Amino acid sequence: MARILVVEDEASLRGAVAYSLRRAGHDVTVAEDGERALAAWEEAPADLVLLDLMLPKLDGLEVCRRLRQVSSVPVVILTARTDEIDRVVGLEIGADDYVTKPFSMRELLARVKAILRRRELLRDELRRATASPDERILVGLLMIEPLRRKVFRDAREVTLKPKEFELLMHLARHPGQVFSAEHLIEQVWGYDALGDAGTVRVHVRSLREKLEEDPSHPRLIETVRGVGYRLVD
């Protein structure tokens, strides 16, 4: 059982999502606007946040931004299919992924299950890393400290959002190997190919902006046309 915060202003959808999650065994808190969402979070931090973008009082993008200042909790934005710009902005400010409306409850529950499973795997990995706290991964000009979740380029620390770090870690553990977007969705997001390749594209672009000397001509994270991405050693 996980504690899930559902932030949605449409009462019927909010009720349906909460009902389905509770039937699946989760502890669900709901909020109908951004201010109440942050208040609910302060009262009882959740294991997962499902966050609508178009909210009264405080929009979903601002809620996500504030959550990211204090937590790495998985945030999945709920957005209409036409809100592509907001969807991309949501990913860039720290949302882990998105689900487009209208969506089936079966799809949403599968996505929630995958996210929570991935979160537990990361906790297991952290526990194992605690046994070897000095572990460092060196790839080219990068140094990654998995336990502290820190990344350095040329000895300068680079701040990454949670999913950016996990994506970089996966690439760094297999330098030179090419991974398709579908593989990265499965391994980093844990969605069993339910995810959207656009999610990977946005996170790769963000990593390049933070790690490359010239993001428009990447030399660290390469795109292999028609195949996927690789981290150059």
N, C-alpha and C positions, 0 to 999 in steps of 0.2 A: 504494500500500500504506500502511495506517495501523497504528499500534500500538494495540491494543484490550485493555482489562482487563475480564475477565468475572468477576464476583463472584456466585457462586451455590453454595448448600450442597448442592443435590440433584445427586448425581454424574452421573446419566444426562442430565439437562438441561444441566448444565455441559459435559459432553463433547460433546453434540450441537451446542450453540451454538458451542463452540470449533472443532469440526470444520467446520461450515458456513462460519464466518468465515475459517478457514485456506484452505479450498477457493476462497474468493472472493479470496484473495491477501493477506490481512491477517496481521500479526504479532500473535499472541494470547498473552496471559498470563492464567492462571486463578488464582482464590483461592476457598477454600471457607468462609472466615469473615471477619469484619470486620477483625480484627487483621492477618491475612495480606494482606488487600487494601491496607491502608495501608502495610505493609512493602513490598509489590510496587510500589506507587506511588513510594515514596521511592527505591527502587532504579532504577526506569525509568518516569518519568512517561508516561502514555498520551495518545493523541489523542482517545480516547473511552472512557467507562466505562459498562458495562452492570451495573447494581447491583440485586441482590435485596434486598428489605426485611427479610425474616425470616431473619436470619443468627445463628449462634452467636457467643459471645464479645463481639461488638460489632455492634449491629444496623445495617441499611442507612441509617437516618435519621442516626445519629451519624457513619457513614462519610461520607455526603454533606456533613454540616455541617463536618466537618474538612477535606474536600477543598476546600470553598468558601472556607475561610480562607486557602488558599494558591494556588488556581488557578481559572481560568474554564473548565476543560476541560468539554466537554459530558458531562452525566450523565443517563442514561436509566434510570429505575427499572423493575424487573421485578416486577409485583405481581399477586396474585390479583384477580379481578374484584370480590370482595366487600370488598376492603381500601380502600374509598373514603376513609375518614378519613386513613389513612396515606398514600394517594396524594396527597391535597390537601396534607397536611403536607410531604410530600417536595417538592412543587412550591414551597411557600412558603419552604422553607429553601434552595432553590437548584437543585433538579433541573430539567433542561430539559424533560423530558417523561417519559412512561411508556408501557410496553407491558403489556397485561393478559394474564395466563396463563389458559388455554392460548393460545399464539400459533403461527402457522406460521412456519417458517424463511424462507419467501419474504417474508412481511411484515416479519420482523425485518431481513433483509438489505436490503430496500427502505428501511426506516427508517434503518439505518446509512448506506447510500449517500447518502440525502438529508441527513443530519446532516453528514457529511464534506464533501459538496458545498457546503453552506451555510457551513461553517467556512472553506473555501477562498475563497469569495466575500467573506467578512468580512476575510480577510487581504488580498485584493486591494484592498478598499475602504480598509483601513488604509494600505496602501502609497500609494494615491492621495492620501489625506488628508495624508500626510507632506509632500507637495509644497506643501500650503497649511496649515501647522500652526496658523494663527491663525483658521481657520474656526470660526464660532460660529453656532448656530441659536437665534433668539429667538422664542418663542411665548408670548404673554401674559406671565405672571410668570416663565416658565422661561427659562433660558439653558443650552444644551447645547454641550459641547465634545467633538465626535466623536473627535478624536485621543486625547485624554486620558481619554475615556469618563467624563466628569464631568457632573453635572447640578446646577444651582443653582436654588433657588426663593427669590425675594426676597433674593438674594445669599447664601443659606444653602445649603451643599452638602448634597445628599441622596444617600445611598449606595444604589445599586441593584444587584441581582444581574444576571448577564450577560444572561439572556433578558428581564428587565424593561427593561434599557437598550435592547436591540435592538427590542423592541416599541415603546417610547417614541420611538425614533429614526424608525421607520417612520411612526408617526402624525405626528410633528413635521415630517417632510419633506413632508407633505401636509395642512397644517392646514385644518380645516373639512370635509375629505372623509370620507365615511362608508365604513368597511370592514367587510365581513362577517367572522364568525369563520373561515369557510372560507378567505377571501382571506388573512387574517392568518396562519393555519396555513401556507399555501403560501409566503408571502413571508418570514415571520420564522423559521419552523421548517423550511421547505423540504420538507414532506412530501407535496406534490402531493395534498392533500385526504385523506391517510391519517390525519391527526391527529384528536384529539378536541377538540371545541369547548370542553369543560370546562377544557382547558389554558389557552386564551385567557382564559376567565372568571376563573380563579384569578389569573393574572398581572395582569389589569386591576384586580381587587380590591386586589391588593398595591400596585400603582402608586397607586391612589386613597388608600390608607392613608398612603402616604408623601408624596404631593404635594398632596392636597386639604385645605382648611381643615376641611371637614366631609365625610368620606368617605361618609356615608350620604345626603348630598345633593350629589353631584359637580357641579362647575361647570367643571372643566377637561377631564376625560375623560367625555364624555357617551355614554349608551346611547340609540341610536335604535331604538325598539321594533320588533322584527320585521325589522330590517335589520342593525345592527351597532354599531360604535363610531367616535367621532371625537374629535379633539383640538381644543378651541375656542381660536381665536386671540384 
